[in-house]
Amino acid sequence: MPGTWEVRLSGSGGQGLILAGIILAEAAIIDGQNVVQTQSYGPAARGGASKAEVIISPDEIDYPKVERPDVFLGLNQESVLKYMGDCKERAVAIVDSGLVAHIPPGKARVYALPITETARKEVGRELVANVVALGALAALSGMVNREAVATALLRRVPKGTEEMNRKALELGFGLADQALAGAQVHQN
């Protein structure tokens, strides 16, 4: 495990990845880490490629941009092709198995998980796929503890959606636990 984590969350505008990045950053702060969080949108806020980047470190952070991710999340094919290529060797890469058909060659450990499908089938709302993904990312990487992620999530979600979001987060933790216990890893 690195002392400093460089994380890139990517997908389509509207998938909630900016919010997921903010929640991850807040969870790291709860864990007592230093954090920098940045974001960028494609040409259209909804539908265009977007990414959120988070750097988490016990030390002072000198440079605010992710150069080579230790952890990558790609929720659509375009973002995987555009943003996954510069992952570090042995990085943890998580892709949505229902939306990503082609994984480019590289040295990342790729977990293809049914993120959007799980949100749709188990929660009844694709809207919380970002929270399912956040749970999987936190559990697969171990960069922040699960309780900190849950606390940060519940501070950020709209009133009245807490239980739905808590369930989505737990489902993400469960997908990660299943992947770690089984062989859902694609070694690039």
Backbone torsions as a table, in degrees:
resi	resn	phi	psi	omega
1	MET	NA	132.1	177.6
2	PRO	-74.3	156.2	173.2
3	GLY	-73.5	-38.0	176.7
4	THR	-108.7	133.4	179.7
5	TRP	-109.5	129.6	170.7
6	GLU	-107.8	122.4	-172.8
7	VAL	-124.8	134.3	174.9
8	ARG	-125.4	123.6	176.4
9	LEU	-109.7	125.7	-175.9
10	SER	-139.9	154.4	179.3
11	GLY	173.1	-155.1	178.5
12	SER	-88.6	147.9	171.3
13	GLY	-56.5	136.2	-179.0
14	GLY	99.6	-9.6	179.2
15	GLN	-85.1	-3.6	175.0
16	GLY	83.1	22.3	-177.6
17	LEU	-75.5	-28.8	176.1
18	ILE	-64.7	-46.4	177.1
19	LEU	-61.3	-42.0	178.4
20	ALA	-60.4	-39.4	177.4
21	GLY	-64.4	-41.1	178.4
22	ILE	-64.5	-42.5	178.9
23	ILE	-65.1	-42.9	177.6
24	LEU	-60.4	-44.8	179.1
25	ALA	-60.9	-44.5	179.8
26	GLU	-64.7	-37.7	177.1
27	ALA	-62.0	-40.0	178.9
28	ALA	-65.8	-36.7	176.8
29	ILE	-64.5	-42.8	176.9
30	ILE	-58.8	-36.0	178.4
31	ASP	-76.3	-1.5	177.2
32	GLY	86.4	18.9	-179.0
33	GLN	-96.4	162.8	168.8
34	ASN	-87.2	145.7	-173.4
35	VAL	-143.4	143.9	166.9
36	VAL	-129.2	132.6	179.0
37	GLN	-127.9	129.6	176.6
38	THR	-130.7	166.1	-178.6
39	GLN	-150.8	155.4	174.3
40	SER	-149.0	148.4	-178.3
41	TYR	-115.5	153.2	173.8
42	GLY	-76.1	-164.9	-176.8
43	PRO	-62.4	-25.1	177.7
44	ALA	-125.9	137.5	-179.1
45	ALA	-61.7	-40.6	179.4
46	ARG	-106.1	120.9	177.0
47	GLY	100.8	-33.1	178.1
48	GLY	-75.7	163.8	179.0
49	ALA	-64.7	138.9	175.7
50	SER	-138.3	156.8	175.9
51	LYS	-148.7	150.4	171.9
52	ALA	-123.6	139.9	178.5
53	GLU	-124.7	141.2	-178.6
54	VAL	-134.1	131.8	172.0
55	ILE	-114.1	127.8	-177.5
56	ILE	-122.9	129.3	-177.6
57	SER	-153.5	147.0	172.0
58	PRO	-74.2	-17.8	-178.0
59	ASP	-102.4	172.8	175.0
60	GLU	-62.8	141.9	-179.2
61	ILE	-100.9	119.1	-175.4
62	ASP	-86.7	-31.6	-174.3
63	TYR	-128.0	125.9	-170.2
64	PRO	-83.4	-0.9	-177.1
65	LYS	-107.1	142.8	174.1
66	VAL	-76.2	124.8	178.8
67	GLU	-99.3	-45.7	-179.5
68	ARG	-139.4	100.7	-174.4
69	PRO	-61.0	139.4	168.5
70	ASP	-85.5	-28.7	-179.7
71	VAL	-135.3	132.6	-178.5
72	PHE	-130.4	139.0	172.9
73	LEU	-126.0	126.8	177.0
74	GLY	-127.1	115.0	-177.3
75	LEU	-99.1	4.0	171.0
76	ASN	-153.4	165.9	-175.1
77	GLN	-62.7	-43.9	-178.1
78	GLU	-58.1	-45.0	-177.4
79	SER	-69.3	-34.0	177.7
80	VAL	-64.6	-45.5	-179.7
81	LEU	-67.3	-35.3	-175.5
82	LYS	-81.9	-37.0	-168.0
83	TYR	-117.5	-6.0	-173.8
84	MET	-88.9	-20.7	-169.9
85	GLY	-60.1	-25.6	-176.0
86	ASP	-101.1	21.4	176.3
87	CYS	-64.0	148.1	175.5
88	LYS	-66.5	158.4	173.4
89	GLU	-61.4	135.6	-178.9
90	ARG	68.4	16.5	174.7
91	ALA	-61.8	155.4	172.7
92	VAL	-90.3	118.6	178.2
93	ALA	-119.1	128.2	-179.1
94	ILE	-117.9	126.7	177.8
95	VAL	-126.2	153.0	177.7
96	ASP	-80.5	110.8	-175.0
97	SER	-62.9	-23.1	179.3
98	GLY	-84.3	-15.3	-175.9
99	LEU	-120.2	-8.9	-178.6
100	VAL	-120.4	113.3	-178.6
101	ALA	-96.5	-29.9	-175.8
102	HIS	-121.2	123.9	177.2
103	ILE	-106.6	118.3	-178.2
104	PRO	-65.1	151.9	179.3
105	PRO	-63.4	149.0	179.7
106	GLY	175.1	-170.8	-175.9
107	LYS	-112.2	14.3	178.7
108	ALA	-77.5	154.5	169.8
109	ARG	-88.6	110.7	-172.6
110	VAL	-99.5	126.8	174.6
111	TYR	-108.7	111.3	177.0
112	ALA	-94.4	108.9	-173.9
113	LEU	-119.8	146.1	-179.9
114	PRO	-79.6	68.2	-172.0
115	ILE	-66.9	-57.5	-177.9
116	THR	-66.1	-40.1	178.4
117	GLU	-61.2	-40.9	178.3
118	THR	-63.7	-44.2	178.6
119	ALA	-60.4	-43.8	-177.9
120	ARG	-67.8	-48.7	-173.7
121	LYS	-78.9	-39.3	-173.0
122	GLU	-91.9	-27.9	-179.3
123	VAL	-109.2	-25.0	-178.8
124	GLY	87.7	8.9	-178.0
125	ARG	-144.8	116.0	174.7
126	GLU	-63.5	-22.9	-178.6
127	LEU	-53.4	-28.5	-177.5
128	VAL	-96.4	15.2	176.9
129	ALA	-59.0	-34.0	178.2
130	ASN	-62.6	-34.9	-179.6
131	VAL	-75.5	-38.6	174.1
132	VAL	-59.1	-46.2	180.0
133	ALA	-62.1	-41.7	179.4
134	LEU	-61.7	-42.5	177.2
135	GLY	-62.0	-44.1	179.1
136	ALA	-63.7	-44.1	-179.0
137	LEU	-61.7	-47.3	-179.2
138	ALA	-63.3	-43.3	-177.3
139	ALA	-72.2	-37.9	-179.7
140	LEU	-71.5	-34.0	-176.4
141	SER	-90.4	-35.4	-175.5
142	GLY	73.5	15.1	-176.0
143	MET	-73.4	-25.7	175.0
144	VAL	-137.1	152.9	-178.6
145	ASN	-82.0	155.9	-174.1
146	ARG	-61.6	-37.8	-178.9
147	GLU	-65.5	-38.8	178.6
148	ALA	-65.0	-39.4	178.3
149	VAL	-64.7	-44.0	-180.0
150	ALA	-63.0	-42.5	178.7
151	THR	-62.4	-47.7	-179.8
152	ALA	-62.9	-41.2	179.3
153	LEU	-59.7	-49.5	-175.6
154	LEU	-67.7	-21.5	174.7
155	ARG	-75.1	-24.0	-170.6
156	ARG	-104.4	-21.8	-175.1
157	VAL	-81.2	153.7	179.4
158	PRO	-61.8	145.0	176.8
159	LYS	-54.9	138.9	179.9
160	GLY	92.4	-9.1	180.0
161	THR	-111.6	8.0	-174.1
162	GLU	-58.9	-46.8	-177.2
163	GLU	-67.1	-41.1	178.0
164	MET	-60.8	-44.2	-179.8
165	ASN	-70.3	-37.7	176.8
166	ARG	-62.2	-42.0	178.6
167	LYS	-63.2	-44.1	179.5
168	ALA	-60.7	-42.1	179.1
169	LEU	-62.8	-45.8	179.1
170	GLU	-62.2	-37.9	176.7
171	LEU	-63.4	-38.4	176.3
172	GLY	-64.5	-43.6	175.5
173	PHE	-58.1	-42.3	-179.1
174	GLY	-64.4	-41.8	176.9
175	LEU	-59.4	-42.5	179.4
176	ALA	-65.2	-44.8	-179.8
177	ASP	-60.6	-41.4	177.0
178	GLN	-63.9	-42.6	-179.1
179	ALA	-64.9	-40.2	179.9
180	LEU	-69.4	-32.0	179.9
181	ALA	-80.2	-27.1	-177.3
182	GLY	-112.3	-157.7	-177.1
183	ALA	-117.7	54.8	177.2
184	GLN	-91.1	23.4	-177.7
185	VAL	-99.8	137.2	177.9
186	HIS	-111.8	105.2	-179.3
187	GLN	-81.0	115.6	179.6
188	ASN	-77.8	NA	NA
